[in-house]
Amino acid sequence: MELDQDRLRSILDAEHSFYGSRPVEYRYDGRLNPGTRDLIASQFRPEMRVLDIGCGNGATLLENSHLFASGLGIDYDPAHIILAEDGLREKNAANVEFRQLDFLQDIKELEPESFDFVFSERGLSAYNSFGIQAALRVLRPDGLLFCELIGDLHHQEVNEVFSVGPRLNQIIRTLEQVQVAMERNGVEIRLAANIVSKRYYPDIYEWLQFQCSIWVWSGGSLPSPDDARWALFAERNTTPSGEIETTHHVVWVGGVKLTDGSHYAEFKHFGQ
C-alpha cells in the first residue's frame, strides 16, 4: 500500500499532547459497553465525599458535581491540574477541588478514612499492594474503591506492528492480577470485567494523529515517515470500507473496603 510520505511527515512533525492535540475524527462501536464515566456516576450519592486519583482534566468530577457532596481530584502532572482548574472556573462547581499531588508519594497529605468513594480512570497503580493500600488508607470502612486500567488487548493492532517486545497472543492477565491484589488487601470484590470496544478512523492519517498523542504521552519515540511499518499497519487493519480498525480494551475492578483489613498479611505499607 502506497502512503503519502509528506502527509505522514507533517503529522509526525506537529506538536502532540494527550489533551492538547486537535480532536480526531473516528467512529466508535461501543455496543455492550456502558462507559466508565457513566458507571462511576451511577455510584455517586448526595452525601458522598469522593476522590478522583489521576483526575486529568477533571471532567468526571465536573460533569457530575451535582451528584455528590464534595469531590477532590488529584494528579501529579501540573499541566493536567491547570486544565482541570480552567474547567472548574467555567463550571463554577463550588464543591469540587483540584490539587497537584503524587498520590503514592504524598498520600499522607490526605486525611485517613475521609472519603466514601475512591476511583481512578487509569491513574492508580492497582497491580500491587502499595497502590491499593494507598487508596484504602483514605477510604472509609465499607467505602467503594473502583479502578479502570488499560487491558492487555488495548491497541493490539498497534503493538503487533510497532512494539519491539514479544507478542502476548491475546492472553488476558490484567483483570486477574488486579482482582487478586485487591482481595489480598481487604477489598470485597463486587465488579470485575473486561470491556472491549472498537474504533474506526477514516484513514491511516487520522489514526496517526491520535496515535501520536498516545506515543508522546507515554514517552515513546515516533517512527520515521519512511518506516515500512506504516504500510504494514495499514494493510493489516484497513476494513473493506477503507477505515482503520483498532481495539480498545479496559479492565474494571471494584469493591467494598472491609471494615477491618488489619489481619491481611500484605497490609503493611501505610500506617494510620
C-alpha positions in Angstrom: 0.0 0.0 0.0 1.4 3.3 -1.1 1.2 6.1 1.5 1.7 9.9 1.3 5.1 10.5 2.8 4.6 14.3 3.0 1.4 13.8 4.9 2.9 11.4 7.3 5.8 13.7 7.9 3.5 16.7 8.5 1.6 14.8 11.2 4.8 13.4 12.8 6.5 16.8 13.0 3.5 18.5 14.6 3.2 19.1 18.4 1.2 16.5 20.2 -0.2 16.0 23.7 -2.8 13.9 25.4 -5.3 16.7 25.9 -3.8 19.4 23.6 -3.9 17.8 20.2 -6.7 18.6 17.8 -9.9 16.5 18.0 -9.7 13.3 15.9 -12.5 12.0 13.7 -13.5 8.4 14.4 -16.5 6.1 14.5 -17.0 4.3 17.8 -18.6 0.9 18.2 -19.3 0.6 21.9 -22.1 -2.0 21.9 -22.4 -3.7 25.3 -20.0 -1.1 26.7 -21.9 1.0 29.4 -19.0 3.5 29.6 -16.6 4.1 32.5 -17.7 7.6 33.4 -21.4 6.5 33.4 -20.6 3.6 35.7 -18.8 5.9 38.1 -21.6 8.5 38.0 -24.2 5.8 38.9 -22.4 5.2 42.2 -22.3 8.8 43.4 -24.7 9.7 46.3 -25.6 13.2 47.6 -23.8 12.6 50.9 -20.6 11.3 49.5 -17.1 12.8 49.6 -15.3 11.4 46.6 -11.7 11.2 45.4 -10.5 11.0 41.8 -6.9 9.7 41.6 -5.3 10.8 38.3 -8.1 13.2 37.5 -6.6 14.5 34.3 -8.7 17.4 33.0 -11.2 16.8 35.8 -14.1 16.1 33.5 -15.6 13.2 35.6 -15.9 15.3 38.7 -17.0 18.5 36.9 -19.7 16.8 34.9 -21.2 15.1 37.9 -20.6 17.7 40.6 -24.4 17.8 41.3 -24.4 14.1 42.3 -22.1 14.2 45.4 -21.4 16.4 48.4 -17.7 17.2 47.7 -15.1 16.0 45.3 -11.3 16.2 45.2 -9.3 15.5 42.1 -5.5 14.9 42.3 -2.9 14.5 39.6 0.9 14.5 39.6 1.0 16.4 36.2 0.8 20.2 36.7 -0.5 20.6 33.1 -3.5 18.4 33.9 -4.3 20.4 37.0 -4.2 23.6 35.0 -6.7 22.1 32.6 -8.9 20.9 35.5 -8.9 24.3 37.2 -9.8 26.0 33.9 -12.8 23.7 33.7 -13.6 24.4 37.3 -13.8 28.1 36.6 -16.0 27.5 33.6 -18.3 25.1 35.5 -18.2 27.0 38.8 -18.6 23.9 40.8 -18.2 25.1 44.4 -18.0 21.5 45.8 -15.0 20.4 43.6 -11.3 21.0 44.3 -8.2 20.0 42.3 -4.7 19.6 43.7 -1.4 18.7 42.3 -0.3 15.6 44.2 1.8 12.5 43.6 -0.6 10.0 45.2 1.8 7.3 46.0 4.5 9.7 47.3 2.2 12.2 49.1 -0.6 10.1 50.3 -0.2 11.1 53.9 -1.2 14.7 53.0 -4.7 13.4 52.8 -6.7 12.6 55.9 -7.1 8.9 56.7 -10.6 7.3 56.0 -12.0 10.6 54.8 -13.6 9.5 51.5 -16.7 7.4 50.8 -15.7 6.6 47.2 -12.2 6.5 45.7 -11.9 5.9 42.0 -9.3 6.1 39.2 -9.6 6.1 35.5 -6.1 4.8 34.6 -4.5 6.9 37.3 -3.8 4.4 40.1 -1.3 1.5 40.0 -3.7 -1.2 41.2 -1.5 -4.2 40.3 0.2 -4.4 43.7 -0.3 -3.8 47.4 1.4 -0.4 47.5 -1.1 1.4 45.2 -4.2 -0.3 46.6 -3.2 0.3 50.3 -2.6 4.0 49.5 -6.2 4.2 48.2 -7.6 2.2 51.1 -5.8 4.4 53.6 -8.0 7.4 52.7 -11.2 5.3 52.1 -13.7 4.8 54.9 -14.6 1.3 56.0 -17.4 0.0 53.8 -16.5 2.6 51.2 -16.2 2.0 47.5 -13.0 1.5 45.5 -13.1 1.4 41.7 -10.2 1.2 39.2 -10.2 1.3 35.4 -7.0 0.1 33.8 -5.7 -0.5 30.3 -6.3 -4.1 29.2 -4.0 -6.4 27.5 -5.8 -6.2 24.2 -5.8 -2.4 24.1 -4.3 -1.2 20.7 -3.2 -4.8 20.0 -3.1 -3.9 16.3 -0.5 -1.1 17.0 1.5 -3.3 19.3 1.7 -6.2 16.9 3.3 -3.9 14.3 5.2 -1.3 16.2 6.1 -3.0 19.5 9.6 -4.4 20.0 8.6 -6.9 22.6 7.2 -10.4 22.2 3.6 -10.8 21.1 1.3 -11.8 24.0 -1.0 -13.9 21.9 -4.1 -12.2 23.4 -3.6 -13.7 26.9 -5.7 -11.6 29.3 -3.9 -11.1 32.6 -4.6 -7.6 33.9 -8.1 -8.4 35.3 -6.9 -11.4 37.3 -3.8 -9.5 38.6 -5.8 -6.5 39.9 -8.6 -8.6 41.3 -6.2 -10.8 43.3 -4.3 -7.7 44.6 -7.4 -6.1 45.8 -8.7 -9.2 47.5 -5.4 -9.7 49.3 -5.6 -6.2 50.7 -9.1 -6.3 52.2 -11.4 -5.4 49.3 -14.5 -7.4 48.8 -14.8 -7.6 45.0 -18.2 -6.5 43.5 -17.1 -5.9 39.9 -14.5 -7.5 37.7 -14.9 -7.1 33.9 -13.1 -6.9 30.6 -14.6 -4.1 28.4 -13.7 -4.3 24.7 -14.8 -1.9 22.0 -13.7 -0.8 18.5 -12.7 2.5 16.9 -12.8 3.2 13.2 -10.7 6.0 11.7 -11.5 7.3 8.2 -7.8 6.6 7.1 -4.4 6.0 8.5 -3.6 9.7 8.7 -6.4 10.4 11.1 -5.5 7.4 13.1 -1.8 8.6 13.2 -3.0 12.0 14.6 -4.5 10.2 17.5 -1.7 7.6 17.9 1.0 10.3 18.1 -0.7 11.8 21.2 -0.6 8.4 22.8 3.1 7.8 22.0 4.1 11.3 23.2 2.1 10.9 26.4 3.7 7.5 27.2 7.2 8.8 26.4 7.7 6.7 23.3 9.5 7.8 20.2 7.8 8.3 16.9 8.7 6.2 13.8 10.2 8.0 10.8 7.9 8.9 7.8 9.6 6.3 5.6 9.2 3.4 8.1 8.0 0.4 6.3 5.7 -0.5 9.2 3.2 2.2 8.2 2.2 0.3 5.1 2.1 -3.0 7.0 -0.2 -1.5 9.7 -2.5 -0.1 7.0 -2.6 -3.3 5.1 -3.4 -5.4 8.2 -6.0 -3.1 9.7 -7.9 -1.5 6.8 -11.5 -2.7 6.7 -13.4 -3.4 3.4 -14.9 0.1 3.8 -11.5 1.7 3.9 -11.4 2.6 7.6 -8.6 1.8 10.1 -9.9 -0.5 12.9 -8.4 -0.6 16.3 -9.3 -2.4 19.6 -9.9 -0.6 22.8 -9.8 -2.7 26.0 -10.1 -1.6 29.6 -10.4 -3.5 32.8 -12.9 -2.6 35.5 -12.3 -3.8 39.1 -14.2 -2.5 42.1 -15.3 -3.5 45.5 -16.0 -2.5 49.1 -13.4 -1.9 51.8 -13.8 -4.4 54.6 -14.3 -2.9 58.0 -11.1 -4.5 59.3 -8.3 -5.2 56.9 -5.6 -5.4 59.6 -5.4 -9.2 59.5 -4.4 -9.2 55.9 -0.7 -10.2 55.7 0.1 -7.7 53.0 -1.5 -4.7 54.7 1.8 -3.1 55.9 2.8 -0.2 53.7 0.8 2.6 55.2 0.2 3.2 58.9 -2.6 5.3 60.3 
